[in-house]
Amino acid sequence: MSKLAALIERAGHPISRAPKRLHDTPVTLARDLRVELEALLHMRDGFVTMGSALIVRPSVTVASVYGVEEWNQLTLWRTPYTRCTEVMFFAEDRFGQQFGLYKDEVQTFDPVTGRTEHLGFGLERWAAHVVDQPDAIGRARVDAWQAEHGPLSATQRLQPRVPPGFVESDEEVDELRVLDDLDLMRRFARLHKETRKAPGVLPEGYAAWWWGEED
């Protein structure tokens, strides 16, 4: 069994029942890779898999779940990330790490640093990464959280009290709370904007908008 097939086998119901072609894709995206993603979404148009730790977006927006094209609007949450304007994000884990397509490769995207890293060529390589290395998508943390609090919906994400890569204190570092996907990514975008000139240093007063209700 291929790794892509294994990923789908572990998935829940499709988010959308009416897949469509992805027309509004970056011009830099290789046609073969776009067709490969379309084929995946034709088999199951958006799904949650790996014990709910991984979400693959549908080709179309369904209710509150953004489809691939809508999620990739540059003004939705990506404005500060000037280095990845040509990456098409199609999947993510519960903590905001994105997976995207650029030219003929699959990349990971860190929303704190704004950096992308080459993962492999083709969706089979991406599927092998998430199936064989569940820690890379925080599977154990998601399992533990859901065992205590119940299942997460397709739009819900887990936000840590202290942003990834930063240490404030030894207390409550691993505390998590639920936000919707767009809210979390907009907070990450602000964090990136306010820390890119001083990487690793939390800005003064950050907790008011990172963990508080202030946007």
Wavefront OBJ file of the C-alpha trace (Angstrom):
o trace
v 0.000 0.000 0.000
v 1.283 3.453 -0.877
v 1.716 6.021 1.866
v -0.938 8.238 0.274
v -3.371 5.336 0.349
v -2.483 4.713 3.998
v -3.152 8.359 4.791
v -6.587 8.225 3.177
v -7.379 4.899 4.816
v -6.899 6.558 8.219
v -9.023 9.568 7.289
v -12.558 10.469 8.207
v -15.300 11.483 5.809
v -14.462 13.916 2.992
v -15.058 17.550 3.875
v -16.427 18.299 0.397
v -18.476 16.064 -1.896
v -17.897 18.202 -4.987
v -14.178 18.520 -5.851
v -13.137 21.015 -8.504
v -9.995 21.836 -10.413
v -7.504 24.216 -8.838
v -7.339 27.105 -11.265
v -5.975 29.930 -9.109
v -2.609 28.360 -8.428
v 0.776 30.128 -8.421
v 2.320 30.202 -11.881
v 5.478 28.687 -10.411
v 3.694 25.458 -9.424
v 4.632 22.551 -11.670
v 1.643 21.231 -13.583
v 2.371 17.610 -12.619
v 2.282 18.457 -8.919
v -0.948 20.414 -9.278
v -2.524 17.477 -11.099
v -1.277 15.152 -8.352
v -2.984 17.263 -5.687
v -6.165 17.435 -7.747
v -6.146 13.649 -8.034
v -5.802 13.311 -4.255
v -8.700 15.694 -3.659
v -10.780 13.903 -6.288
v -10.406 10.717 -4.219
v -11.249 12.529 -0.966
v -11.896 16.236 -1.144
v -10.415 17.414 2.120
v -10.049 15.234 5.176
v -8.773 14.877 8.721
v -6.360 12.013 9.308
v -3.566 10.651 11.513
v -5.738 10.598 14.612
v -6.966 14.101 13.779
v -3.413 15.518 13.856
v -3.369 16.394 10.124
v -5.883 18.311 8.039
v -5.884 18.296 4.224
v -7.925 21.173 2.848
v -10.687 20.579 0.297
v -10.624 22.077 -3.174
v -13.638 24.250 -2.279
v -14.703 26.094 0.853
v -17.323 24.196 2.840
v -19.071 26.087 5.639
v -16.242 27.339 7.910
v -13.535 25.140 6.345
v -11.491 27.166 3.866
v -10.752 25.495 0.550
v -7.238 25.515 -0.933
v -7.707 28.582 -3.110
v -9.393 30.683 -0.416
v -6.812 29.675 2.210
v -4.042 30.872 -0.098
v -5.336 34.406 -0.563
v -2.368 36.622 0.233
v -4.466 39.024 2.305
v -6.145 36.383 4.505
v -3.229 35.782 6.913
v -0.060 35.668 4.804
v 0.691 39.379 4.350
v 3.893 39.489 6.509
v 5.329 36.355 4.894
v 6.911 37.958 1.854
v 9.217 35.015 1.135
v 6.485 32.474 0.462
v 4.029 34.311 -1.775
v 4.375 31.646 -4.478
v 3.825 28.637 -2.187
v 0.412 26.965 -2.294
v -0.510 25.572 1.118
v -2.767 22.520 1.043
v -2.466 20.847 4.462
v -1.463 21.584 8.051
v -1.149 20.090 11.492
v -3.126 21.138 14.560
v -0.398 23.569 15.664
v -0.299 25.703 12.515
v 2.638 24.089 10.686
v 1.732 24.287 7.000
v 2.575 22.006 4.093
v 2.854 23.678 0.698
v 3.711 23.133 -2.940
v 6.327 25.178 -4.755
v 7.476 24.427 -8.289
v 8.008 20.637 -8.241
v 8.511 20.146 -4.503
v 6.624 19.835 -1.237
v 7.725 22.158 1.549
v 7.103 22.632 5.249
v 6.380 26.130 6.539
v 7.177 27.427 10.028
v 4.733 30.268 10.822
v 7.016 31.704 13.532
v 10.119 32.162 11.397
v 8.337 32.346 8.046
v 10.817 29.867 6.621
v 10.080 27.023 4.259
v 12.086 23.811 4.027
v 12.246 21.272 1.258
v 10.481 18.054 2.233
v 10.541 16.049 -0.962
v 9.277 15.706 -4.509
v 5.694 14.549 -4.899
v 2.834 13.865 -2.523
v 3.911 10.279 -1.891
v 7.075 11.593 -0.233
v 4.995 14.029 1.839
v 2.638 11.237 2.886
v 5.582 9.061 3.919
v 6.848 11.904 6.095
v 3.609 12.305 8.050
v 2.785 8.575 8.230
v 6.250 7.395 9.257
v 7.099 10.363 11.490
v 3.922 11.199 13.438
v 5.934 13.269 15.936
v 6.612 15.717 13.094
v 2.934 16.702 13.203
v 2.533 16.459 16.977
v 0.418 13.309 16.890
v 1.090 12.345 20.521
v 0.185 15.822 21.839
v -3.038 15.824 19.841
v -3.935 12.336 21.069
v -3.316 13.363 24.681
v -5.332 16.574 24.341
v -8.300 14.846 22.727
v -8.264 12.042 25.298
v -8.833 14.679 27.975
v -10.983 17.239 26.173
v -12.736 15.420 23.331
v -12.442 15.512 19.526
v -11.415 18.592 17.570
v -13.360 19.831 14.558
v -11.731 20.357 11.163
v -11.311 24.093 11.805
v -9.974 23.925 15.352
v -6.286 24.310 16.161
v -4.213 24.073 19.338
v -2.323 27.173 20.449
v 0.464 26.899 23.052
v 0.615 29.497 25.823
v 4.223 30.239 24.881
v 4.922 30.393 21.111
v 7.004 27.550 19.623
v 10.717 28.268 19.826
v 10.409 30.647 22.774
v 10.764 30.021 26.508
v 9.092 32.336 29.000
v 9.237 30.198 32.146
v 9.079 26.583 33.204
v 5.448 26.986 34.234
v 2.563 26.147 31.898
v 4.847 26.025 28.869
v 2.889 23.084 27.460
v -0.560 24.560 28.127
v -2.781 24.493 25.039
v -6.056 26.107 24.114
v -8.390 25.858 21.124
v -8.588 28.577 18.463
v -9.962 28.462 14.954
v -7.452 28.050 12.136
v -7.573 31.601 10.811
v -7.309 33.182 14.271
v -4.211 31.121 15.060
v -2.486 31.922 11.762
v -3.180 35.646 12.131
v -1.606 35.568 15.586
v 1.385 33.726 14.135
v 1.615 36.334 11.373
v 1.722 39.139 13.930
v 4.300 37.252 15.988
v 6.456 36.805 12.888
v 6.153 40.470 11.951
v 7.137 41.636 15.454
v 10.048 39.206 15.930
v 11.688 38.951 12.516
v 14.176 41.732 13.321
v 15.040 40.076 16.642
v 14.555 36.320 16.209
v 14.012 34.412 19.432
v 13.033 37.507 21.435
v 9.402 37.906 22.438
v 8.122 41.474 21.956
v 7.029 43.467 24.975
v 3.345 42.994 25.754
v 2.972 40.085 23.350
v 0.795 38.079 25.767
v -2.065 40.582 25.406
v -2.631 39.579 21.791
v -0.986 36.133 21.622
v -2.810 34.541 24.559
v -5.370 37.216 25.325
v -8.464 38.264 23.450
v -6.866 41.328 21.899
v -6.267 41.073 18.103
l 1 2 3 4 5 6 7 8 9 10 11 12 13 14 15 16 17 18 19 20 21 22 23 24 25 26 27 28 29 30 31 32 33 34 35 36 37 38 39 40 41 42 43 44 45 46 47 48 49 50 51 52 53 54 55 56 57 58 59 60 61 62 63 64 65 66 67 68 69 70 71 72 73 74 75 76 77 78 79 80 81 82 83 84 85 86 87 88 89 90 91 92 93 94 95 96 97 98 99 100 101 102 103 104 105 106 107 108 109 110 111 112 113 114 115 116 117 118 119 120 121 122 123 124 125 126 127 128 129 130 131 132 133 134 135 136 137 138 139 140 141 142 143 144 145 146 147 148 149 150 151 152 153 154 155 156 157 158 159 160 161 162 163 164 165 166 167 168 169 170 171 172 173 174 175 176 177 178 179 180 181 182 183 184 185 186 187 188 189 190 191 192 193 194 195 196 197 198 199 200 201 202 203 204 205 206 207 208 209 210 211 212 213 214 215
